Amino acid sequence: MRQHSFLLMGLLLLSLGCSQAPQTNAITLVNAAAVDADLLERVRMFAEDQLHVPVRTLGKPSLAGKESFHALEKAALRVKTDADVSLIVIAGFNGEEKHLMVFAKDGVALINTQPLYTDDAEKFARRIERQVMRAAAFVFEMPPTPDPFCVTRDYRSLEDLDRMGRNYSPPWMGRFAEEAKKRGLQPIHSGGSRLLSVPLNP
């Protein structure tokens, strides 16, 4: 009976070990209870289609409510794994007007949804898409471009943000591809990987 129990335990441990396959390197969008699941998936699909690298999502409501960008960055680093080439956290700070904060050395970017919010759902979604694209470039230490149509260009108002494109200029797309390759991100074709999202965690 004891041998039978040990055998079952061994099989269980073996199966658990086999199920913990290494994750694919990816850009990870972390939802700190700031947007709904449909919007998060829309943004993920858009980013993966534009960036041509794997993009996955992770729900982490426990990251919500941090009092500052720096406090959220510290908490985000505890979530980040080796497979998260960059971690882009979508959160909300009441009373904070800054839209995006990037900690390139740590591979973390934080998007503040509060000042970006509008009752126009389509406009709000596009603002989040733009910020994710900006975050992906700036985490790789790419500078803004003066190209008026590139999403990395500087802007001074939400109206200006709404007028800019949502993707990179061709030179910046090429530069992003080079930086992504250096960091171990495998290129994918549009509609290619569609990584499964990570289940919601407390």
HULIN-V47359 format. One record per backbone hydrogen bond with DSSP energy under -0.5 kcal/mol. CO is the residue of the C=O (numbers start at 0). NH is the residue of the N-H. Records with the same first field share a line. If there is no record, write none. Layout:
# HULIN-V47359
CO->NH / NH
This chain:
# HULIN-V47359
0->4
1->5
2->6
3->7
4->8
5->9
6->10
7->11
8->12
9->13
10->14
11->15
12->16
13->17
14->18
15->19
16->19
18->20
25->27 / 84 / 85
26->28 / 55
27->29 / 87
28->30 / 57
29->31 / 89
30->32 / 59
35->39
36->40
37->41
38->42
39->43
40->44
41->45
42->46
43->47
44->48
45->49
46->50
47->51
51->187
53->26
55->28
56->197
57->30 / 59
58->200
59->62
60->63
62->65
67->71
68->72
69->73
70->74
71->75
72->76
73->77
74->77 / 78
75->78 / 79
80->83
82->25 / 84
85->27 / 87
86->88 / 108
87->29 / 89
88->90 / 110
89->31
90->112
92->95
94->96
98->111
100->109
101->103
102->105 / 106 / 107
103->106
106->86
107->102
108->88
109->100
110->90 / 112
112->115 / 116
113->116
118->120
119->123
120->124
121->125
122->126
123->127
124->128
125->129
126->130
127->131
128->132
129->133
130->134
131->135
132->136
133->137
134->138
135->139
136->141
137->140
146->149
149->152
156->160
157->161
158->162
159->163
160->163
166->150
168->172
169->173
170->174
171->175
172->176
173->177
174->178
175->179
176->180
177->181
178->182
179->184
180->183
183->185
185->53
188->191
197->58
200->60
